[in-house]
Amino acid sequence: MALDITAANAIFTITVPGVFNAPVTLKNFATDRVWEVSAVRNVETQMSVDGYLNAGFVCATVNQTISLAASSESVLVFESIMTAQQTARSVYRLGGAITLTGTQRKYTMVNGVLAEMAPMPSAGRTLEARTFSVEWQSVLPAGI
């Protein structure tokens, strides 16, 4: 059976204890990008002067950028988190889950923080998509 690679039926939920009482499903993503995840480098290497490669495991965050259409009501979710953080002068921890029905995979995002976002949309002839950067402690893959 061939797997379906569409992102159109992806389900992305986040939890934010202290801001929302229940998980929130994100909707109305940007036209050409739903999210982007940077590669994680969990190895630190050093080459000795006599040619030996030394390596060790290091912890690293998983950086994710979420892109929402300018008209997405889910923008309010991130604006609420940022406003709460600025008001409390503290960070709120996020949890997340992405279900990809077409590839039968689920990804659980653990212990994240909303690290970066523009305080308002950019505008040209129309309002532009909004991006929100979240740093996760880890992302755990599983089958569904």
N, C-alpha and C positions, 0 to 999 in steps of 0.2 A: 504494500500500500504506500503510495507516494504521500509525503507530508505537504501540507498547504503552508506557504510562507507568508501569507497575508498578515499585515499588522492591524487590519481593519476590525478584527474581532478580539483584539487584545483587551484584557480587563486589568486595570491598574487601580489598586486601592492603597490608601495610606491611612495610618492611624497617628493621632497626635494627642496623647493623654494631656489633659489640662486645657486643651483648646477645643477639641471636638469629643463628644461623648460616644461616638460610634465611628466605625471605619467609613471613609469617604471614597467613592469611586470617581476617578478623574475622567472627564469627558471633553470632547470637542478639541482635539489636538491640532497642532499646526498642519499645514497642507503637506509638506514634504518631510517632516521630521516629527516623530512622536517623542522619542527620547534618544539620548546618546550616552554611551558608557565608555569611559576611557580604559585603556589596558592597565592592568595592575602589575607592578613589578615587585615581586616578593623575594627577590634575591639581591644581595649586595655582593659584588665581586671585587677582587683585587688580584692583580697579576704581580707575582714576585719578580724581582730583578733577574732571577735565574730561570724564569719561564714556567713557574707553577701557578695554576689558577686556583685561588682560594675563594670559597663562596660560603655564604651563610644566609639563612632565612631571615627576613625582616617583615614586620607587619606593615601594611599599607592600606590606606583608605580606598574605597571604590567611589569614584566621582561620576555622578550622573547628572545630565542636563535634560530637563523635561521641557518640552515646547508645547505651548497651548495657543490656540487661535485667539486673536484679540477679543472675539466675542464669547469666549468660553466662560461659563459661570464658574468653572474650576479655578480660574484666576483668583477668585475671592478666597479660596482655601489658602493659597500661599500668601496673599496679602494679609489674611487674618493671623497666620503664623508669624510673619515678620512684625506686624503691629504688636502682637503679644510679646515677642522677644524684646522689642524696643521699649515697651512699657515696663516690663518686668526687669529689664537689663539682665536677662538670663537667656539660656537656650532651651528650647523645647525639643524633646527627642521624638523622632519619627520612626514608625515601622512601615513597611510596605510589602506589597505582593503584586506580582505581575503573572497573569495566566495567559499563556499563548496556546490557544486551543488547536491551531493548525499544526503545531509541532509537538503537541502533547507535553509541554514543559511548563513548570511553575518555578518562579524565582522569588524567594523570600528575602527581603532587604531588612537588615538588622541594625538598630541603634544609629539612626541617621540624624543629621542636622541640616536645616535649611541654611546654607552657607552664603548664598549670593543671589540677588535678584535686583532688577532695576525697579525703582520705586513707582514708576508709571510707564505706560507703553510709549514706544517710539511711534512717530506718525509721519507719513508721507501723504500721498493721495488718499490713503486709508490707514487705519491703525495697523501696526505690525504685530506679528506673533510675539508672545512673551516667553522668556526662558527663565527657568528656575534651577539653580545648582544645589544639589543635595550631596553631601558626603556621607557614605554609609560605612559602618564598621566592617560589615561583610555582606555578601550576597550568596545565598545557599540555593543551588539548583536541585530540582527534583522532577520526577515524572508525574503526570496526572492521570 
